[in-house]
């Protein structure tokens, strides 16, 4: 599983690194609504939530599906304006001006993105502003999230212009309440990181720049296809003439462990990468590695072998005697654990010793969480 970005024929100067205050505001709202995803932000989230005006907190609940369970593309409006520069603006106000230029149909589809995540790669299907079935589906999905969300979705579909005004005012109030001070602190750091990675790209090339962004990113030898290791399948092109050419990497202080990729048809691709992943976690395991390790540990007999191997090193014949199975059976199970990278093996005289790598086994749970949230 992965998301790929076709960059064949894309000039190097069209690969950009730039901070986005609107995208970062989305991540702060997500961190407030899903603190369990971001335990390292617990003190910030608690203090910010406690300081919110009750009316602002209530308004945030109305449209929280745009940042709680998914990340609406409206927060990357710069990537969805055909013929636009395709880059974030320097201030939240300027980015909200860009969002204001987005047509109603695209705005509504992006705002209600959670309704058709399964159709994301196809552009979400018909517009609920024009198609009765799409409208009914959008309202049904909103209703499952609560009466506030249903009311908001009804207003969005029936009076899009009014909701757009409401949305802008909400985000402006968030800036006044907490985000403005936060952005003053982290904005310069993000700009510095963007300059650094742009310089790495210029001096060392794309593979080195991608490695700086995340270990989950890679590029093929021809330099034509970027692959993002995620538990989702998708594809995008950075040379779509309908929208304009370019690929943008946007840093975030609040995003870890999420690594987001905007790959909707008709939008320029964007990679929203966490700045602090290396400080907060070990090198992330690939999705395939996580699957392989969980499958290796799921077998009842391998769990029993792990019980022994966690306590002390054993030879194959010793394990066969302890667990009452044949040596070839033990060897087959050990081979699965070894392929998953969970076993340390070494020769001691005439004997080969095996022991469980408890450090890696302890990482399986967190690797799984990081993988599904990435």
C-alpha positions as CSV (number, residue, x, y, z in Angstrom):
1,X,0.0,0.0,0.0
2,X,1.3,3.4,-0.9
3,X,0.6,6.8,-2.5
4,X,2.6,7.6,-5.6
5,X,3.3,11.0,-7.2
6,X,4.3,11.0,-10.9
7,X,6.9,13.7,-11.4
8,X,8.1,12.6,-14.9
9,X,9.1,15.8,-16.8
10,X,8.7,18.0,-13.7
11,X,11.5,20.6,-13.6
12,X,13.4,20.6,-10.3
13,X,12.5,24.2,-9.7
14,X,8.8,23.2,-9.6
15,X,9.4,21.1,-6.4
16,X,9.0,23.6,-3.6
17,X,9.1,23.6,0.2
18,X,7.0,26.2,2.0
19,X,5.1,26.6,5.3
20,X,1.3,27.1,5.2
21,X,-0.4,28.9,8.2
22,X,-3.8,27.6,7.0
23,X,-2.6,24.0,6.9
24,X,-1.0,24.3,10.3
25,X,-4.2,25.7,11.7
26,X,-6.0,22.6,10.5
27,X,-3.4,20.5,12.4
28,X,-3.9,22.5,15.6
29,X,-7.6,21.9,15.4
30,X,-7.0,18.2,14.8
31,X,-4.7,18.0,17.8
32,X,-7.4,19.7,20.0
33,X,-10.1,17.3,18.8
34,X,-8.0,14.2,18.9
35,X,-5.5,14.5,21.8
36,X,-5.0,10.8,21.8
37,X,-3.3,11.0,18.4
38,X,-0.7,13.5,19.8
39,X,0.3,12.6,23.4
40,X,3.4,14.8,23.1
41,X,1.0,17.8,22.7
42,X,-1.1,17.0,25.8
43,X,0.0,20.1,27.8
44,X,-0.6,22.4,24.9
45,X,-3.9,20.9,24.0
46,X,-5.2,21.0,27.6
47,X,-4.1,24.6,28.1
48,X,-5.5,25.8,24.8
49,X,-8.8,24.0,25.2
50,X,-9.2,25.4,28.7
51,X,-8.6,28.9,27.4
52,X,-11.2,28.7,24.6
53,X,-14.2,30.9,24.8
54,X,-17.2,28.5,25.2
55,X,-19.0,29.9,22.1
56,X,-15.9,29.3,20.0
57,X,-15.5,25.8,21.4
58,X,-19.2,25.1,20.4
59,X,-18.7,26.5,16.9
60,X,-15.6,24.3,16.4
61,X,-17.8,21.2,17.1
62,X,-20.1,22.0,14.2
63,X,-17.7,21.3,11.4
64,X,-15.1,19.2,13.3
65,X,-15.3,16.4,10.7
66,X,-13.2,18.6,8.5
67,X,-10.2,18.1,10.8
68,X,-11.1,15.4,13.3
69,X,-11.4,12.1,11.4
70,X,-10.0,13.4,8.1
71,X,-8.1,16.4,6.9
72,X,-10.2,18.5,4.5
73,X,-8.4,19.7,1.4
74,X,-9.8,23.2,1.9
75,X,-7.0,23.8,4.3
76,X,-4.6,23.5,1.3
77,X,-6.7,25.8,-0.9
78,X,-3.5,27.0,-2.7
79,X,-3.3,23.6,-4.4
80,X,-6.9,23.7,-5.7
81,X,-7.1,26.9,-7.6
82,X,-6.6,26.3,-11.4
83,X,-3.9,28.6,-12.8
84,X,-2.9,29.9,-9.4
85,X,0.7,30.0,-8.1
86,X,0.3,26.7,-6.3
87,X,2.1,27.9,-3.2
88,X,0.9,28.8,0.3
89,X,0.7,32.4,1.2
90,X,2.7,34.0,4.0
91,X,-0.2,34.8,6.3
92,X,-3.5,33.2,7.3
93,X,-5.5,36.1,6.0
94,X,-3.9,35.7,2.6
95,X,-4.5,32.0,2.5
96,X,-8.1,32.6,3.5
97,X,-8.3,35.0,0.5
98,X,-7.2,32.1,-1.7
99,X,-9.8,29.9,-0.1
100,X,-12.4,32.6,-0.9
101,X,-11.5,32.3,-4.6
102,X,-12.3,28.6,-4.7
103,X,-15.6,27.8,-6.5
104,X,-18.6,26.6,-4.5
105,X,-18.6,23.1,-5.9
106,X,-15.0,22.4,-5.1
107,X,-15.3,24.0,-1.7
108,X,-18.3,21.8,-0.8
109,X,-16.7,18.6,-2.1
110,X,-13.6,19.3,-0.1
111,X,-15.5,20.3,3.1
112,X,-17.5,17.1,2.9
113,X,-14.5,15.0,2.0
114,X,-15.2,12.5,4.8
115,X,-18.4,11.4,3.0
116,X,-16.5,9.8,0.1
117,X,-13.0,8.9,1.2
118,X,-13.4,5.6,-0.7
119,X,-13.9,7.7,-3.9
120,X,-11.1,10.2,-3.1
121,X,-8.9,9.0,-6.0
122,X,-11.8,9.5,-8.4
123,X,-12.5,13.0,-7.2
124,X,-15.3,12.1,-4.9
125,X,-18.0,11.4,-7.5
126,X,-20.9,13.7,-8.3
127,X,-21.4,17.0,-6.5
128,X,-24.0,17.1,-3.7
129,X,-24.9,20.5,-4.9
130,X,-26.2,19.0,-8.1
131,X,-26.8,15.3,-7.5
132,X,-29.7,14.3,-5.2
133,X,-28.1,10.9,-4.4
134,X,-24.8,12.5,-3.5
135,X,-26.6,15.1,-1.3
136,X,-28.5,12.3,0.5
137,X,-25.3,10.4,1.1
138,X,-23.5,13.5,2.4
139,X,-26.3,14.2,4.9
140,X,-26.5,10.6,6.0
141,X,-22.8,10.5,6.7
142,X,-23.0,13.8,8.6
143,X,-25.9,12.6,10.7
144,X,-23.9,9.6,11.8
145,X,-21.4,12.1,13.4
146,X,-24.1,14.0,15.3
147,X,-26.9,16.6,15.1
148,X,-24.5,19.6,15.0
149,X,-22.6,18.1,12.0
150,X,-25.9,17.3,10.2
151,X,-27.1,20.9,10.8
152,X,-23.8,22.3,9.5
153,X,-24.0,20.1,6.4
154,X,-27.5,21.1,5.6
155,X,-26.6,24.8,5.9
156,X,-23.5,24.1,3.7
157,X,-25.6,22.6,0.9
158,X,-28.5,25.0,1.2
159,X,-26.6,28.3,1.7
160,X,-23.0,27.7,0.7
161,X,-22.2,31.4,0.6
162,X,-23.3,32.0,4.2
163,X,-21.3,29.0,5.5
164,X,-18.2,30.2,3.7
165,X,-18.5,33.5,5.5
166,X,-19.1,31.6,8.8
167,X,-16.1,29.4,8.1
168,X,-13.7,32.3,7.5
169,X,-14.9,34.0,10.6
170,X,-14.4,30.8,12.6
171,X,-10.8,30.5,11.4
172,X,-10.1,34.2,12.0
173,X,-11.4,33.8,15.6
174,X,-9.1,30.8,16.1
175,X,-6.2,32.9,15.0
176,X,-7.2,35.6,17.5
177,X,-7.8,33.1,20.3
178,X,-4.7,30.9,20.1
179,X,-3.2,30.3,16.6
180,X,-1.8,33.8,16.0
181,X,0.7,33.5,19.0
182,X,1.4,29.9,18.1
183,X,2.2,30.8,14.5
184,X,4.5,33.6,15.6
185,X,6.6,31.1,17.4
186,X,6.7,28.2,14.9
187,X,6.3,30.0,11.6
188,X,10.0,31.2,11.4
189,X,11.1,27.7,12.3
190,X,9.1,26.2,9.5
191,X,10.4,28.8,7.0
192,X,13.9,27.9,8.1
193,X,13.2,24.2,7.6
194,X,11.7,24.9,4.1
195,X,14.9,26.8,3.1
196,X,17.1,24.1,4.4
197,X,15.3,21.3,2.5
198,X,15.2,23.4,-0.7
199,X,19.0,23.8,-0.4
200,X,19.4,20.1,0.1
201,X,17.3,19.5,-3.0
202,X,19.5,22.0,-5.0
203,X,22.8,20.7,-3.8
204,X,22.3,17.0,-3.2
205,X,19.2,16.1,-5.3
206,X,15.7,14.7,-4.7
207,X,16.6,11.4,-3.0
208,X,18.6,13.3,-0.3
209,X,15.8,15.9,0.1
210,X,13.1,13.2,0.5
211,X,15.2,11.4,3.1
212,X,15.4,14.6,5.1
213,X,11.6,14.9,4.9
214,X,10.7,11.3,6.0
215,X,11.9,7.8,5.8
216,X,8.5,6.9,4.4
217,X,9.3,8.8,1.2
218,X,11.4,7.4,-1.7
219,X,12.0,8.0,-5.4
220,X,12.7,5.5,-8.2
221,X,16.1,5.4,-9.9
222,X,14.8,7.2,-12.9
223,X,13.6,10.1,-10.7
224,X,10.1,10.0,-12.1
225,X,8.0,8.5,-9.3
226,X,7.8,9.4,-5.7
227,X,6.4,6.7,-3.4
228,X,4.9,7.5,0.1
229,X,4.6,4.5,2.4
230,X,1.1,4.7,3.8
231,X,-1.8,2.4,4.6
232,X,-3.8,3.7,1.7
233,X,-3.5,3.4,-2.1
234,X,-3.5,6.5,-4.3
235,X,-1.8,8.3,-7.1
236,X,-1.3,11.8,-8.3
237,X,0.6,13.6,-11.0
238,X,2.6,16.8,-10.5
239,X,2.2,17.8,-14.2
240,X,-1.6,18.0,-14.6
241,X,-2.3,20.8,-17.2
242,X,-5.8,21.3,-15.8
243,X,-4.5,22.7,-12.5
244,X,-0.8,23.5,-13.2
245,X,2.5,21.8,-12.6
246,X,4.3,21.5,-9.3
247,X,4.8,19.6,-6.1
248,X,4.8,21.3,-2.7
249,X,6.2,20.0,0.6
250,X,4.6,21.7,3.6
251,X,6.1,21.3,7.1
252,X,4.0,21.0,10.3
253,X,4.9,21.1,14.0
254,X,1.6,19.7,15.1
255,X,1.2,16.8,12.6
256,X,3.3,14.0,13.9
257,X,2.7,11.0,13.5
258,X,0.6,12.0,10.4
259,X,2.2,12.2,7.0
260,X,-0.4,13.6,4.7
261,X,-0.6,13.5,0.9
262,X,-3.1,15.6,-1.0
263,X,-3.6,13.5,-4.1
264,X,-7.1,14.4,-5.3
265,X,-7.7,14.6,-9.0
266,X,-7.7,18.2,-10.2
267,X,-5.5,19.4,-7.3
268,X,-1.8,19.8,-7.3
269,X,-0.1,17.2,-5.1
270,X,1.1,18.3,-1.6
271,X,3.1,16.4,1.0
272,X,2.4,17.7,4.5
273,X,5.3,16.3,6.6
274,X,5.9,16.5,10.4
275,X,9.0,18.4,11.5
276,X,9.5,16.6,14.8
277,X,9.1,12.9,13.9
278,X,12.7,12.1,14.3
279,X,12.8,13.5,17.8
280,X,9.6,11.8,18.9
281,X,10.0,8.4,17.4
282,X,12.5,5.8,16.2
283,X,13.0,5.3,12.5
284,X,9.4,4.4,11.3
285,X,8.8,0.9,10.1
286,X,7.3,0.5,6.7
287,X,3.7,-0.7,6.3
288,X,4.9,-4.0,4.9
289,X,7.2,-4.5,7.9
290,X,4.4,-3.8,10.3
291,X,2.1,-6.3,8.6
292,X,4.9,-9.0,8.5
293,X,5.7,-8.6,12.2
294,X,2.1,-8.7,13.3
295,X,1.5,-11.8,11.2
296,X,4.6,-13.4,12.6
297,X,3.5,-12.9,16.2
298,X,-0.1,-13.9,15.6
299,X,0.5,-17.7,15.3
300,X,-0.2,-19.6,18.6
301,X,2.9,-21.7,18.4
302,X,5.1,-18.8,17.5
303,X,3.7,-17.0,20.5
304,X,4.7,-20.0,22.7
305,X,8.2,-20.0,21.2
306,X,8.4,-16.2,21.8
307,X,7.6,-16.9,25.5
308,X,10.8,-19.0,25.7
309,X,12.9,-16.8,23.4
310,X,12.0,-13.7,25.4
311,X,13.6,-15.2,28.5
312,X,16.9,-16.6,27.2
313,X,18.6,-17.8,24.0
314,X,17.7,-21.3,22.8
315,X,18.9,-23.7,20.1
316,X,16.4,-25.2,17.7
317,X,16.6,-28.6,19.3
318,X,16.1,-27.2,22.8
319,X,12.9,-25.4,21.6
320,X,11.7,-28.6,20.0
321,X,12.1,-30.5,23.3
322,X,10.5,-27.8,25.4
323,X,7.4,-27.4,23.1
324,X,7.0,-31.0,22.0
325,X,7.3,-30.4,18.2
326,X,9.9,-31.4,15.7
327,X,13.1,-29.5,15.0
328,X,12.0,-28.8,11.3
329,X,8.7,-27.3,12.6
330,X,10.7,-25.1,15.0
331,X,13.0,-24.0,12.1
332,X,10.0,-23.0,10.0
333,X,8.6,-20.9,12.8
334,X,11.9,-19.3,13.6
335,X,12.4,-18.5,9.9
336,X,9.1,-16.5,9.9
337,X,10.2,-14.6,13.0
338,X,13.6,-13.9,11.5
339,X,12.1,-12.6,8.2
340,X,10.1,-10.3,10.3
341,X,13.3,-9.0,11.9
342,X,12.2,-10.0,15.4
343,X,14.9,-12.6,16.1
344,X,18.6,-12.3,16.9
345,X,20.6,-15.3,15.8
346,X,24.3,-16.0,16.4
347,X,26.7,-19.0,16.5
348,X,28.2,-20.2,19.8
349,X,30.6,-22.9,19.1
350,X,28.8,-25.8,17.5
351,X,25.4,-24.4,18.3
352,X,23.2,-21.7,16.8
353,X,21.4,-19.6,19.4
354,X,18.2,-17.7,18.9
355,X,16.6,-14.9,21.0
356,X,13.7,-12.6,20.6
357,X,14.6,-8.9,20.0
358,X,12.4,-7.4,22.8
359,X,13.2,-3.8,21.7
360,X,11.7,-4.5,18.2
361,X,8.8,-6.5,19.6
362,X,8.0,-3.5,22.0
363,X,7.9,-1.3,18.9
364,X,5.2,-3.3,17.1
365,X,2.3,-1.6,18.8
366,X,3.6,1.9,18.3
367,X,4.7,1.1,14.8
368,X,1.1,-0.1,14.1
369,X,-0.3,3.1,15.5
370,X,2.1,5.3,13.6
371,X,1.4,3.3,10.5
372,X,-2.3,3.7,10.5
373,X,-2.1,7.3,11.5
374,X,0.6,8.2,9.0
